[in-house]
Amino acid sequence: MTTRLIDDLNELHARYVRAINSAVESDDQAAVDELAAGYDAEATLMVAEREGKTHLLPLQRRAA
């Protein structure tokens, strides 16, 4: 049975929140920054894979 994307994203988010909170409690700003970037990358990849959009990766930022 395939889970819904939103459920998988919520689970991913909860795991990262726990890890980031732990890093904050340890006063480890480098880990916080690394985890935040890791969440963005992992969530983006998850969505792209589920939506068949991996050809758009890596995402390009629009010019300001």
PyMOL CGO cylinders between C-alpha atoms (Angstrom):
from pymol import cmd
from pymol.cgo import CYLINDER

trace = [
    CYLINDER, 0.00, 0.00, 0.00, 1.36, 3.39, -0.98, 0.3, 1, 1, 1, 1, 1, 1,
    CYLINDER, 1.36, 3.39, -0.98, 1.15, 6.14, 1.58, 0.3, 1, 1, 1, 1, 1, 1,
    CYLINDER, 1.15, 6.14, 1.58, -0.02, 9.62, 0.74, 0.3, 1, 1, 1, 1, 1, 1,
    CYLINDER, -0.02, 9.62, 0.74, 2.64, 12.21, -0.03, 0.3, 1, 1, 1, 1, 1, 1,
    CYLINDER, 2.64, 12.21, -0.03, 1.35, 14.54, 2.68, 0.3, 1, 1, 1, 1, 1, 1,
    CYLINDER, 1.35, 14.54, 2.68, 1.64, 11.78, 5.27, 0.3, 1, 1, 1, 1, 1, 1,
    CYLINDER, 1.64, 11.78, 5.27, 5.22, 11.04, 4.25, 0.3, 1, 1, 1, 1, 1, 1,
    CYLINDER, 5.22, 11.04, 4.25, 6.08, 14.74, 4.30, 0.3, 1, 1, 1, 1, 1, 1,
    CYLINDER, 6.08, 14.74, 4.30, 4.54, 15.11, 7.75, 0.3, 1, 1, 1, 1, 1, 1,
    CYLINDER, 4.54, 15.11, 7.75, 6.60, 12.17, 9.02, 0.3, 1, 1, 1, 1, 1, 1,
    CYLINDER, 6.60, 12.17, 9.02, 9.76, 13.58, 7.46, 0.3, 1, 1, 1, 1, 1, 1,
    CYLINDER, 9.76, 13.58, 7.46, 9.05, 16.97, 9.02, 0.3, 1, 1, 1, 1, 1, 1,
    CYLINDER, 9.05, 16.97, 9.02, 8.47, 15.45, 12.45, 0.3, 1, 1, 1, 1, 1, 1,
    CYLINDER, 8.47, 15.45, 12.45, 11.80, 13.58, 12.28, 0.3, 1, 1, 1, 1, 1, 1,
    CYLINDER, 11.80, 13.58, 12.28, 13.67, 16.74, 11.35, 0.3, 1, 1, 1, 1, 1, 1,
    CYLINDER, 13.67, 16.74, 11.35, 11.92, 18.79, 14.03, 0.3, 1, 1, 1, 1, 1, 1,
    CYLINDER, 11.92, 18.79, 14.03, 13.05, 16.30, 16.68, 0.3, 1, 1, 1, 1, 1, 1,
    CYLINDER, 13.05, 16.30, 16.68, 16.62, 16.32, 15.33, 0.3, 1, 1, 1, 1, 1, 1,
    CYLINDER, 16.62, 16.32, 15.33, 16.76, 20.12, 15.07, 0.3, 1, 1, 1, 1, 1, 1,
    CYLINDER, 16.76, 20.12, 15.07, 15.33, 20.57, 18.55, 0.3, 1, 1, 1, 1, 1, 1,
    CYLINDER, 15.33, 20.57, 18.55, 17.98, 18.22, 19.88, 0.3, 1, 1, 1, 1, 1, 1,
    CYLINDER, 17.98, 18.22, 19.88, 20.71, 20.20, 18.10, 0.3, 1, 1, 1, 1, 1, 1,
    CYLINDER, 20.71, 20.20, 18.10, 19.30, 23.46, 19.50, 0.3, 1, 1, 1, 1, 1, 1,
    CYLINDER, 19.30, 23.46, 19.50, 19.30, 22.00, 23.01, 0.3, 1, 1, 1, 1, 1, 1,
    CYLINDER, 19.30, 22.00, 23.01, 22.95, 21.02, 22.48, 0.3, 1, 1, 1, 1, 1, 1,
    CYLINDER, 22.95, 21.02, 22.48, 23.72, 24.55, 21.23, 0.3, 1, 1, 1, 1, 1, 1,
    CYLINDER, 23.72, 24.55, 21.23, 25.00, 23.06, 17.95, 0.3, 1, 1, 1, 1, 1, 1,
    CYLINDER, 25.00, 23.06, 17.95, 24.19, 25.73, 15.36, 0.3, 1, 1, 1, 1, 1, 1,
    CYLINDER, 24.19, 25.73, 15.36, 26.18, 23.96, 12.64, 0.3, 1, 1, 1, 1, 1, 1,
    CYLINDER, 26.18, 23.96, 12.64, 24.00, 20.87, 13.05, 0.3, 1, 1, 1, 1, 1, 1,
    CYLINDER, 24.00, 20.87, 13.05, 20.85, 23.01, 13.02, 0.3, 1, 1, 1, 1, 1, 1,
    CYLINDER, 20.85, 23.01, 13.02, 21.91, 24.61, 9.74, 0.3, 1, 1, 1, 1, 1, 1,
    CYLINDER, 21.91, 24.61, 9.74, 22.86, 21.27, 8.22, 0.3, 1, 1, 1, 1, 1, 1,
    CYLINDER, 22.86, 21.27, 8.22, 19.60, 19.65, 9.28, 0.3, 1, 1, 1, 1, 1, 1,
    CYLINDER, 19.60, 19.65, 9.28, 17.52, 22.54, 7.93, 0.3, 1, 1, 1, 1, 1, 1,
    CYLINDER, 17.52, 22.54, 7.93, 19.24, 22.28, 4.55, 0.3, 1, 1, 1, 1, 1, 1,
    CYLINDER, 19.24, 22.28, 4.55, 18.87, 18.50, 4.65, 0.3, 1, 1, 1, 1, 1, 1,
    CYLINDER, 18.87, 18.50, 4.65, 15.15, 18.79, 5.26, 0.3, 1, 1, 1, 1, 1, 1,
    CYLINDER, 15.15, 18.79, 5.26, 14.71, 21.15, 2.31, 0.3, 1, 1, 1, 1, 1, 1,
    CYLINDER, 14.71, 21.15, 2.31, 16.65, 18.82, 0.03, 0.3, 1, 1, 1, 1, 1, 1,
    CYLINDER, 16.65, 18.82, 0.03, 14.95, 15.63, 1.19, 0.3, 1, 1, 1, 1, 1, 1,
    CYLINDER, 14.95, 15.63, 1.19, 11.43, 17.09, 1.06, 0.3, 1, 1, 1, 1, 1, 1,
    CYLINDER, 11.43, 17.09, 1.06, 12.03, 18.56, -2.40, 0.3, 1, 1, 1, 1, 1, 1,
    CYLINDER, 12.03, 18.56, -2.40, 13.36, 15.23, -3.67, 0.3, 1, 1, 1, 1, 1, 1,
    CYLINDER, 13.36, 15.23, -3.67, 10.43, 13.35, -2.16, 0.3, 1, 1, 1, 1, 1, 1,
    CYLINDER, 10.43, 13.35, -2.16, 7.90, 15.59, -3.87, 0.3, 1, 1, 1, 1, 1, 1,
    CYLINDER, 7.90, 15.59, -3.87, 9.77, 15.50, -7.19, 0.3, 1, 1, 1, 1, 1, 1,
    CYLINDER, 9.77, 15.50, -7.19, 9.97, 11.71, -7.15, 0.3, 1, 1, 1, 1, 1, 1,
    CYLINDER, 9.97, 11.71, -7.15, 6.30, 11.28, -6.27, 0.3, 1, 1, 1, 1, 1, 1,
    CYLINDER, 6.30, 11.28, -6.27, 5.18, 13.80, -8.87, 0.3, 1, 1, 1, 1, 1, 1,
    CYLINDER, 5.18, 13.80, -8.87, 7.49, 12.53, -11.62, 0.3, 1, 1, 1, 1, 1, 1,
    CYLINDER, 7.49, 12.53, -11.62, 9.37, 15.82, -11.77, 0.3, 1, 1, 1, 1, 1, 1,
    CYLINDER, 9.37, 15.82, -11.77, 12.93, 14.74, -11.00, 0.3, 1, 1, 1, 1, 1, 1,
    CYLINDER, 12.93, 14.74, -11.00, 14.00, 16.14, -14.37, 0.3, 1, 1, 1, 1, 1, 1,
    CYLINDER, 14.00, 16.14, -14.37, 13.53, 19.61, -12.82, 0.3, 1, 1, 1, 1, 1, 1,
    CYLINDER, 13.53, 19.61, -12.82, 16.17, 18.94, -10.17, 0.3, 1, 1, 1, 1, 1, 1,
    CYLINDER, 16.17, 18.94, -10.17, 18.23, 20.58, -8.93, 0.3, 1, 1, 1, 1, 1, 1,
    CYLINDER, 18.23, 20.58, -8.93, 15.87, 23.49, -8.49, 0.3, 1, 1, 1, 1, 1, 1,
    CYLINDER, 15.87, 23.49, -8.49, 17.12, 26.77, -9.87, 0.3, 1, 1, 1, 1, 1, 1,
    CYLINDER, 17.12, 26.77, -9.87, 16.40, 30.00, -8.00, 0.3, 1, 1, 1, 1, 1, 1,
    CYLINDER, 16.40, 30.00, -8.00, 14.79, 32.73, -10.02, 0.3, 1, 1, 1, 1, 1, 1,
    CYLINDER, 14.79, 32.73, -10.02, 16.76, 35.92, -10.52, 0.3, 1, 1, 1, 1, 1, 1,
    CYLINDER, 16.76, 35.92, -10.52, 15.65, 38.76, -8.26, 0.3, 1, 1, 1, 1, 1, 1,
]
cmd.load_cgo(trace, "trace")
